[in-house]
Amino acid sequence: HIVAAEGNRVVGLMKGGGVTLSGEHYDQTYCEIFTIESGKIVEMHNFFDTVLVEKCLFDNQLDEPEATIDNPFQVG
């Protein structure tokens, strides 16, 4: 849907999907962020709905969280 570039960064917002083997519709939105140096990708971040992946591709409804994270942004 959207591709934007400025300096050495490129960002793409895309949609894709299809019907899974179980017949479930898998309609996903992806955001990818690239850092380019000397014409090569040196860093990439990819964001997408992991709950949708679990539900549609692995038949995991995620009714209960596996664990509680006290502070997900604290390292160590």
N, CA and C of each residue as an Amber inpcrd file, in Angstrom:
protein
   228
   0.8030000  -1.1940000   0.0000000   0.0000000   0.0000000   0.0000000
   0.8530000   1.2680000   0.0000000   1.8770000   1.2840000   0.8560000
   2.7050000   2.4860000   0.9720000   4.1690000   2.0690000   1.0280000
   4.9970000   2.7260000   0.2370000   6.4430000   2.5860000   0.3370000
   6.9990000   3.9960000   0.4130000   7.8250000   4.2520000   1.4110000
   8.4040000   5.5820000   1.5820000   9.8950000   5.4270000   1.8720000
  10.6710000   6.3560000   1.3220000  12.1220000   6.3170000   1.5420000
  12.6240000   7.7120000   1.8250000  13.5470000   7.7870000   2.7620000
  14.2180000   9.0470000   3.0680000  15.5900000   8.7050000   3.6360000
  16.6140000   9.2950000   3.0620000  17.9700000   8.9860000   3.5130000
  18.2680000   7.5190000   3.2700000  18.7460000   6.8360000   4.2930000
  19.0740000   5.4210000   4.1380000  17.9850000   4.4890000   4.6890000
  16.7680000   5.0250000   4.9140000  15.6620000   4.2240000   5.4440000
  14.5550000   4.0800000   4.4170000  14.0110000   2.8740000   4.3510000
  12.8660000   2.5820000   3.4900000  11.8340000   1.8690000   4.3500000
  10.5750000   2.2890000   4.2470000   9.4820000   1.6910000   5.0130000
   8.4010000   1.2420000   4.0470000   7.9170000   0.0360000   4.2500000
   6.8270000  -0.4810000   3.4290000   5.6800000  -0.9450000   4.2920000
   4.4610000  -0.5750000   3.9150000   3.2480000  -1.0620000   4.5660000
   2.5120000  -1.8800000   3.5170000   2.4000000  -3.1800000   3.7690000
   1.8430000  -4.0790000   2.7620000   0.7400000  -4.9450000   3.3410000
  -0.0860000  -5.4800000   2.4660000  -1.1290000  -6.4230000   2.8600000
  -0.9840000  -7.6570000   1.9970000  -1.2430000  -8.7970000   2.6030000
  -1.1810000 -10.0500000   1.8660000  -1.9390000 -11.1160000   2.6160000
  -2.0460000 -12.2660000   2.0060000  -2.7350000 -13.3620000   2.6670000
  -3.3550000 -14.3030000   1.6740000  -4.3020000 -15.0500000   2.1490000
  -4.9780000 -16.0420000   1.3340000  -5.7870000 -16.9510000   2.2330000
  -6.1710000 -18.0690000   1.6790000  -6.9420000 -19.0550000   2.4330000
  -5.9790000 -20.1380000   2.9030000  -6.0410000 -20.4780000   4.1910000
  -5.1540000 -21.5000000   4.7580000  -5.6440000 -22.8950000   4.3690000
  -4.8370000 -23.9120000   4.6660000  -5.2200000 -25.2920000   4.3640000
  -6.5010000 -25.6930000   5.0760000  -6.7620000 -25.0580000   6.2420000
  -7.9880000 -25.3740000   6.9910000  -9.1910000 -24.5770000   6.5010000
  -8.9800000 -23.7030000   5.5210000 -10.0780000 -22.9120000   4.9770000
 -10.2550000 -21.5570000   5.6280000  -9.4100000 -21.2450000   6.6080000
  -9.4720000 -19.9610000   7.3210000  -8.8770000 -18.8500000   6.4400000
  -9.4870000 -17.6770000   6.4980000  -8.9420000 -16.5280000   5.7540000
  -7.8000000 -15.9090000   6.5530000  -6.6700000 -15.7450000   5.8840000
  -5.4880000 -15.1600000   6.5130000  -5.1840000 -13.8620000   5.7730000
  -5.6770000 -12.7620000   6.3110000  -5.4760000 -11.4410000   5.7210000
  -4.5910000 -10.6480000   6.6640000  -3.3390000 -10.4750000   6.3000000
  -2.3230000  -9.9130000   7.1800000  -1.8620000  -8.5420000   6.6780000
  -1.4900000  -7.6860000   7.6110000  -0.8580000  -6.4060000   7.3010000
   0.5710000  -6.4670000   7.8180000   1.5100000  -6.0750000   6.9750000
   2.9280000  -6.1110000   7.3200000   3.5130000  -4.7080000   7.2650000
   4.4280000  -4.4180000   8.1690000   5.2180000  -3.1940000   8.1210000
   6.6780000  -3.6240000   8.1530000   7.4540000  -3.2000000   7.1580000
   8.8690000  -3.5390000   7.1090000   9.6880000  -2.2580000   7.0280000
  10.7400000  -2.2090000   7.8260000  11.6270000  -1.0470000   7.8670000
  13.0360000  -1.5310000   7.5280000  13.6290000  -0.9270000   6.5010000
  14.9570000  -1.3170000   6.0450000  15.9390000  -0.1710000   6.2230000
  17.1700000  -0.5140000   6.5670000  18.2830000   0.4320000   6.5460000
  19.2030000  -0.0280000   5.4180000  19.5470000   0.9050000   4.5400000
  20.3540000   0.6100000   3.3600000  21.7070000   1.2960000   3.4910000
  22.7710000   0.5580000   3.2120000  24.1160000   1.1320000   3.1580000
  24.8430000   0.5390000   1.9660000  25.4310000   1.3850000   1.1470000
  26.1730000   0.9530000  -0.0470000  25.3390000   0.0420000  -0.9390000
  24.0300000   0.3550000  -1.0510000  23.1450000  -0.3940000  -1.9360000
  22.7050000  -1.7470000  -1.3990000  23.0000000  -2.0410000  -0.1330000
  22.6160000  -3.3220000   0.4590000  21.7950000  -3.1040000   1.7250000
  20.8930000  -4.0310000   1.9790000  20.1120000  -4.0030000   3.2160000
  21.0200000  -4.4610000   4.3510000  21.2130000  -3.6020000   5.3580000
  22.0600000  -3.9560000   6.4900000  21.2510000  -4.1850000   7.7710000
  19.9880000  -3.7650000   7.7470000  19.1240000  -3.9460000   8.9120000
  17.6870000  -3.9980000   8.4310000  16.8960000  -4.8820000   9.0800000
  15.4860000  -4.9920000   8.7020000  14.6660000  -5.2970000   9.9430000
  13.5370000  -4.6090000  10.0790000  12.5680000  -4.8790000  11.1430000
  11.2400000  -5.1920000  10.4630000  10.5400000  -6.2030000  10.9710000
   9.2830000  -6.6260000  10.3720000   8.2480000  -6.7130000  11.4790000
   7.1020000  -6.0860000  11.2600000   6.0190000  -6.0880000  12.2400000
   4.7590000  -6.6370000  11.5870000   4.0720000  -7.5450000  12.2950000
   2.8270000  -8.1020000  11.7890000   2.0380000  -8.6710000  12.9650000
   0.8160000  -9.0560000  12.7380000  -0.0840000  -9.5390000  13.7810000
   0.2300000 -10.9970000  14.1060000   0.9910000 -11.2280000  15.1680000
   1.3850000 -12.5870000  15.5210000   0.2110000 -13.4010000  16.0740000
  -0.7820000 -12.7540000  16.6420000  -1.9690000 -13.4770000  17.1130000
  -2.7130000 -14.0690000  15.9160000  -2.7830000 -13.3200000  14.8250000
  -3.4170000 -13.8310000  13.6020000  -2.6390000 -15.0270000  13.0610000
  -1.3170000 -14.9810000  13.1020000  -0.4900000 -16.1080000  12.6690000
  -0.8070000 -17.3360000  13.5140000  -0.8190000 -17.1780000  14.8400000
  -1.1130000 -18.3020000  15.7320000  -2.4950000 -18.8910000  15.4430000
  -3.4800000 -18.0170000  15.2600000  -4.8560000 -18.4620000  15.0460000
  -5.0250000 -19.1670000  13.7060000  -4.5710000 -18.5300000  12.6380000
  -4.8460000 -19.0410000  11.2910000  -3.8790000 -20.1270000  10.8280000
  -2.6180000 -20.0080000  11.1960000  -1.6240000 -20.9370000  10.6660000
  -1.2890000 -22.0860000  11.6190000  -1.4850000 -21.8720000  12.9350000
  -1.1250000 -22.9050000  13.8950000  -2.3050000 -23.3880000  14.7280000
  -3.5320000 -22.9270000  14.4000000  -4.7490000 -23.3270000  15.1090000
  -4.6120000 -23.1620000  16.6160000  -3.9670000 -22.0670000  17.0340000
  -3.7990000 -21.7400000  18.4520000  -4.6280000 -20.4930000  18.7330000
  -5.7110000 -20.6490000  19.4670000  -6.6430000 -19.5430000  19.6970000
  -6.1410000 -18.5320000  20.7240000  -5.0740000 -18.8670000  21.4490000
  -4.5020000 -17.9730000  22.4520000  -5.5530000 -17.4670000  23.4420000
  -6.3760000 -18.3910000  23.9390000  -7.4020000 -18.0290000  24.9120000
  -6.7900000 -17.5680000  26.2290000  -5.6770000 -18.1780000  26.6090000
  -4.9950000 -17.8430000  27.8550000  -3.5540000 -17.4640000  27.5290000
  -3.0490000 -16.3960000  28.0880000  -1.6390000 -16.0720000  27.8460000
  -0.7320000 -17.1390000  28.4560000   0.3950000 -17.4190000  27.7650000
   1.3230000 -18.4250000  28.2780000   2.0000000 -17.9520000  29.5550000
   2.2940000 -16.6610000  29.6460000   2.9520000 -16.1080000  30.8270000
   2.6670000 -14.6120000  30.8970000   2.7230000 -14.0880000  32.0980000
   2.5650000 -12.6470000  32.2920000   3.9440000 -12.0030000  32.2990000
   4.0920000 -10.9330000  31.5570000   5.3650000 -10.2040000  31.5260000
   5.1810000  -8.9520000  32.3500000   5.9740000  -8.8130000  33.4220000
   5.8370000  -7.6700000  34.3090000   6.1960000  -6.3670000  33.6180000
   7.3380000  -6.3260000  32.9670000   7.7920000  -5.1150000  32.2820000
   8.4200000  -5.5130000  30.9470000   7.6210000  -5.5510000  29.8720000
   8.1290000  -6.0490000  28.6060000   9.2250000  -5.1810000  27.9800000
   9.4150000  -3.9710000  28.4560000  10.4180000  -3.0790000  27.8710000
  11.6970000  -3.0000000  28.6960000  11.7800000  -3.7650000  29.7620000
  12.9680000  -3.7820000  30.5990000  13.8980000  -4.8870000  30.0990000
  15.1370000  -4.5310000  29.7970000  16.1170000  -5.5000000  29.3280000
  16.8310000  -6.0980000  30.5230000  16.9630000  -7.4280000  30.5330000
  17.7330000  -8.1030000  31.5790000  17.0030000  -8.4520000  32.7960000
